[in-house]
Amino acid sequence: MKYKPVKNFIGDELIDGGGEKLDVCSPLDGSVISKVSLSAAEAVDKAVHTAKEAFPAWSNTTIKERVQVFFRYKQLLEENMDELSKLVQEENGKTYDESKAEVLKSAELTEFACSMPQLISNEILEVSKGVECREEHHPLGVVASITPFNFPNMVPNWTIPNALVLGNTMILKPSEIVPLSANRIAELLKEAGLPKGVFNVVHGAQEAVEAICDHPEIQAISFVGSTRVAKIVYQRGCSNLKRVMALGSAKNHLIVLPDANIEMTASNVAASMTGCAGQRCMAASAMVAVGSVDHIIEKLCEEARKIIPGKNLGAIISKKAKERIENYITEAEKDGAKILVDGRNYKVEGKENGFYVGPTIIDYVRPEMRIAREEVFGPVLSIIRTKDLDEAIEIENSSNYGNAAAVFTQNGGYAKYVAERASAGMIGVNIGVPVPREPFSFGGWNDSKFGVCDITGKSSIGFWTKLKKTTIKWNPESKVNWMS
């Protein structure tokens, strides 16, 4: 194995989880690169106890001092960019460029956290003569973050910098499929000067997640994963009186009008459907073709054929996931859809044991088909044809999910019409992956998110802190009215 067995990182110590040993396989070639020990509830309890002990000193440190750790952490992310990118590539299967973009985004997220002193400076106002009101943000205590396999470096950094800069201590439970990046993050935070116990990593599967949801000392949980599990985590965490923000699945619709710029639309849609091998909640999953757009579809297929697995297209996370994706394609074909570009049964020379699906474009998909309704999570685009824009919006609105939607047009009126009516939390105009950049926040609607606030940006401040309001009066001579 290339890497040592992965252990829990608790209070700056590496501690074996004590449970079942799971192989960590690289999707690139199917090889075993490490092993991870799955943790039981006892490991979660130990991590929580450690984080609770660290909380008083960390929360009483001024935010200006806490931020200094993350200035150094950002620098370490940049200094170790190549190593961190290769680690993501190996355990997740992304291309190197995609992996590097992920780590660069982590640095951007950290940079935003370093601006927190300016964003949460205490507000004070003389509300009546001689009477002042003050508002202060206070940390919650011990919090937890449960993250998925598809972004081993970035998604943990959606929560770590903001939550810790705001004074909380944290337990991270990464996906057991990609445990290596999480421990490397912990090492870099330690090197940056983060005090012992402020950040802890517990590796595990269902039992560890359930222990996090049930632990009485954990005040808040963020979760990113499938909607099925997001609902479970949200309900279980809330039933234990915790704050929970759970991000789930997506079915993102890209509405393409006949007047759309051919080159820009084709390249954007192709990149959106295949980026990170389609294994991201912002991927284009359904293209809603309004009217006569065959000229754009033809160019889209041309662009898709330029994307080659093993070269500029990464691997699928597992053999099971590859089989599931290909079953969706086969089922759609049997139901009458037309395969324009077929990525099934793809083998990469020299990496025959890797897990690859090539770009796949399926035309004449009907809205009632399973592939049109469910998240495929692969480099697969379904084309649904409509007569007019209202029918396209109706299809987008009918989805249970609401992460993202986009429209491709050169008509500002049409763009505004779609943006106002699409039932999604993130909207793109001539952009296939409309991810907001800091300080704007990431978060969807409907069954794509459960809970309040968003996971990044300014909106996250409300999730990771509680407000204390203080009203002060010192001057008894001040004129008294009903407000004082």
N, C-alpha and C positions, 0 to 999 in steps of 0.2 A: 504494500500500500504506500502511496506517495505521502500521505499525511498520517500523523499519529492519531489514535482513537480520540474522539471528541468527548470532552467531559464538561460538566456544568462549571460555570464561572461564578462563584459565590464568595463575596468578600475578598476579592483578589486571589482566591485559591481555586485550583482545578480539582473538582470533586466528582467522582464517578456517580452516575445516576442510579446504579444498582439494579436496573431493570434489563429488559431484553436488548440484545445488541443488534443493531440494524446496519446493514451495509449502506454506505454512501456511494452511489454509482454516478459516474460522469455520463450524462446523456450523449456526449460527443462520440464515445466509442463503446459505451456499456461497461467500462472497466470499474472495478471497485477501488476507490481512492482513499477511503477511510471507513471507520465504523463509529456509530454513535450509540451511547447507552441511554435508553429511554427512562425517564424519571417517573417515580410515583409521587403521591401527594406529600410524602415526607420531605422530598427535595424542595418542593414549592414552599413548604412551611419553613424550612431552614433559610431559604432565600428571602422570604418575607421577614423573618426575624432579623436577619442581617440588615435588610433595607430599613426596617423600623429603627434599629439601633443607630443607623447612620443619619436618619432624618433630622433630629434636632439640630445637630451641628451644621448640616448642609443648608437647612432652611433658614437658619439664623445667620448664615453668611450673606453678605449683601449681594444683590443681583449683579452689581458691577464686578465683584470678585468672581462670582460664578461664571460670568461671561468670559473671563480671562481663560478659563479651562477650554472653552469652546473655540476661542481664537486659535489656541494651540492645536486643538483637535482638527480644525479645518486645515491648518498648515500640514499636519501629519497625513490627512487624506490626500492632499495634493502631492506631498513628497513620496507617498507610497502608492501613487495612482496606478502604476503598471502592475505591481504585485496584487493589489486589490482587484483590478480589472481581470487579471488572469484567474484569480480565485473564483470570481463570479462566473467566468466563462466555463471553468472546469466543472463546478458543481451544478450549474444551471443549464449550460448548453448554448448560451447566447453567443453571438459573434463577439470578437474582441472589441470592435467599435461600439456595439450596443452595451457591452459591459462597462467600458470606459465612460460612456454617456451616463450610465447609472451612477457611477461613483462621482462624476462631476456634479450630478444633480444633488447627491448627498452633501457635497461641499456647499452648494448654493443654499440648501436647507439649513445648514449650520450657520452660514453667513446671516440668514434671516434671524436665527435665534440670537445671534450676537447683537441684533438691533433691539432686543426686548427692553433694555433700560429706557429707550426713548418711547416705546409703545405703551408701557404700563406705568409711566410716571404717575404718581398719585394725584388725583384730581382734588382740588379744594375750591370752594366757592362760598362767599358771604351771601347766604340765602336770605338773611334778614339783618337789620342793624344790630351788630354785635354778635351775630350767630353765624358760625361756619359749619359747613358739612364737608367731610373728607371721605374719599373712597379709595380703598386699598385692595390690591390683589394678594391673596395668600395661597400658598400651596396646599394641596389636598392631603398629602402624606405619601404612603406607599401606593404606587400605581403599577399597572401591568400593560404590556403590549404583546399581542399575539399576531405574528406576521406570516405571510405565505411564501411559497417557493419561488414565485416568478420574479421577484426583485429582492435577492438576499441582502443587498447592501442598502438600496434606496428606501425601501418601505420601513425597515427599522429606523432609518433616519428621518422619516416622516414624524416620528414621535420622540425619539431620544433627545435631540437637542432642545426642543421647545419644553418638553415636560421637565427636564432636569434644570435648565436655566431658570425656569419658574419656581424651582425650589423643591420639587418632588424627588423621591427616590424610586427606582424602577426595577421591575423584573421583566425581562424579555423572554418570550417563548417563541423561538423561530420555528419554521417548518422543519420537521425532522429529516426531510429530504435534502435540505441545504443548510447544514449546521455550521459549516466552516467559516463563512463570512461573519456570522454573529460573534463568534469568539475572537476573531481578529479585530472587530470593532471594539470589543471589551478591552483588548490589549492596548489599542491606540488611545482609548479614553484614560486608561491607567497611566500611560506614558504622558498624556497631556496634563496629568495632575489631578484627575478626578479622585476624590477621597474614597477610601475603602468602603465598600458596601453600598455606595450610592447607585451603582449600576450592577445588575446581576443577570446572568443568563442561565435559564433552566431548559434543558432539552427534553422533549417528550412528545407524546401523542395525546390521545383523548383523555387519559387519566390526569395528565398535567393541566390540560385546559379546564377540566371540570374542577380541579383543585383551585385553580385561579378564580374561577367563577364563584366558588363557595367560601373562599378564605375570608374571614371576618375583618382582617386587617388591611385588605386591599380595597382602596377607596374608589378606583376608577379603572376601567378596562377599555383599551382600543383593540379592535379586531379587524383584520383584512383577510378575506377568503371567499368562499362560496356563499350564496344566499342561504342555502339550507343550513349551514353551520352558523352563519351570522345570526339567523333567527334564534337558534338554540342558545348561543352565547348571550345574545341580548336578553332573552327571556330569563335565562338562569341567573345572569348577573344582576338584572333589575330585581328579580325576586329576592335577591340577597341584599337589596337596598344599595347597590353600587351605581355609579354613573357608568353607562356603557355607550360607546360609539362603535357600531359594527358595520363595516363596509362589505357588500356582497357582490353578486354576479352582475353581468351587464349584457345587453344586446343592443349595440350602438347602431343607429340607422344613419346612413349618409344619403341625403336626398339630392339627386343629380338632375338638373334641369337642362333642356336642350341648348340653352345659350351659354352654358358653362365653358370656360376656357379648356380646350381639349387637353393640351399638354399638362397644365397645372392639375387638372382634375385627375387625369389618369395616373400621374406620378404620385399624387397625394393619396389617392385611394389604394394604390398598390402598396405604398409604404405603410399605410395604416393597417392593412389586412395582414401584412407579413412581418412587420417589425416585432422583434422578440418572439418570432415564430407564431405570432397571433396570440401568445400567452400573456395577455395583459387586458385589464378591464377597460382600456380605452381603445382597443382594436376595432377597426371597421369590421362589422359582422354581417350587416345587411345593407346592400345598396338599393335604394328605392329609385328606380328609373322612371322619370316622369316624361311621358310622350316619346318622341323619336330621339333616342340617344344612342343608336347603334354605332354611330361614328366614335363616340366616347368609349363605348364598351370594347370596340375593336382595338383602340389605342391602349386601353387598360390591359387587355390580354397580352398585347405586345410588351408592355412594361413588366407584367407579371412573369413572363417567360425569361426575362433578364435576371430574375432573382433565383439563384441556384443554391440548394441545400449544400452545406459544407463549405460554401464560399461566402456569399453574402446573405445567407439565411441560416439561422441557428437550428439547434435540435429541439425536439419535443422532450419534455421532462422525463418520460418513462415509456416503456414498451406498452403498458396498459393504456396510457394516455394516447399514444399513437394509434392503437387499435380502436379506441373509442372515437377518435376524430375520423378515421377512415370508414368506420361503420356509419357515421352520419352521412358521409358523401355517398356511399353505396345505397343507403336507404332513400336519399333524395332522388338519386338516379332511377331507382325502381318505382318511385312515386310519380315519375314523369318529367322531372327536371332535366335540363341539358347541361352536360359537363363541357365547358369551353376550354378550361385548362385543368388538367388532372394531375394531382401530386401524390396519388396513392402509390404504395409499394416502392418508395424511393430508397435507393441504396447509394451511399457515398463511398467511392473507391478508397480503400485503405481504412475505412471506418464502418465496415459492414455490420458490426454489432451495435452501431449507434442508432438513435431513434429519430428518424427524419420523415417529415411530410412536406412535399413540395407545394408551392402556391397552387391553390385550387379555386377556380371561378365557376359558379353554377348559375346558369340562367333559367328563367321561367320557373322560379321557385314560387309557390303559392303561399299566402300568409298563414294558412292553417297547417302547413308542413312542420314537422318537429324541428327541422334545421332552421326554419324561419322564426321559431319561438324560443328555442333554448340556446344557452351559451355553449358554443362549440369549443372555444379556447384553443384554436389552431389557426394556421394560415389559410383560412377558408372564407370566401365571400359568396353570399347568396344574393342574387339579383332578383328583386321583386318588381314587376312592371305595373305601372299605374297610368290611368288616363290623364289625371290632372293633379295639381298640387294639393288640393283638399283631401283627395284620396290618399296621397302619400303621407300627409300629416295624420290622418286617421289611423293608418298602419303603424306609424311611430307611436302614437298615443295609446294604441291598444296593447303595447308591450307591458309586461309586469315590471320591467326594469326601467331605470331612468338615469343611467350614469352620464351618457353623452349623446349628442346628436349633432349633425352638421348638414349644411346645405351648400351646394356648389352652383353658383350663378353669377352673372355679371350685372344682375338687376338688384339694386339696393332695396327696392320695394318688396320684392320676393324674399330677399334675405331677412328683412325685418319681419315679414309675415311669418316665416318659419321660426325665427328666434323667439317671437312672442308666443307661439302656439305649441312648440315642441315641449314634451313633458320629460325634461331632463335637467340635471343640475349644472351641466357644462355644455355650452353650445359653441359650434365652430361655423364660421363663414369662410368657405374656400380653404379650410384647414381640416385635415383628416384625423388629427389627434389633438383635440382642443383642451390640452392640459394647461390650467392657469399657472403662471409663474408667480413666485413670491413678490409681494405680500398677499396676492389673491389666493384663495383657498381651494383645496381639492375636495370634492364631495358630490355625490349624486342625489337622486330623488327616488321615491317609490321603493321597490324591493331591492334597490342598489345600496340603500343606506338605512340604518336604524339608529335612532338617537338624535340628539341635537348637536349643533356646531359642526365644523368640518375638521378634518384631521391635520391640515397644514394651514399656513398663513395666519392672518390676524384672527380668524374665526376660532382657531385652536386655543387661544388664550382663555376663552370662556369655558372650555372643557377642562383644562388642566389647573384652573384656579377657582377659588371661591372669594366672593367680595365681602369685605368688612366696611361698614358705613359708620362713621363717627360724627356726632353732632356736638359742637363745642360752644359754650358761652362763658365768658369771663367777666364781662363788664355789666354790673348790675344797674348802672346809671343809664344804659342805653334804653331808648324808647321801646316799650313793649307793644307789640300788636299780636294779632291772632297767630302769626307764624312763629313767634318766639315765646 
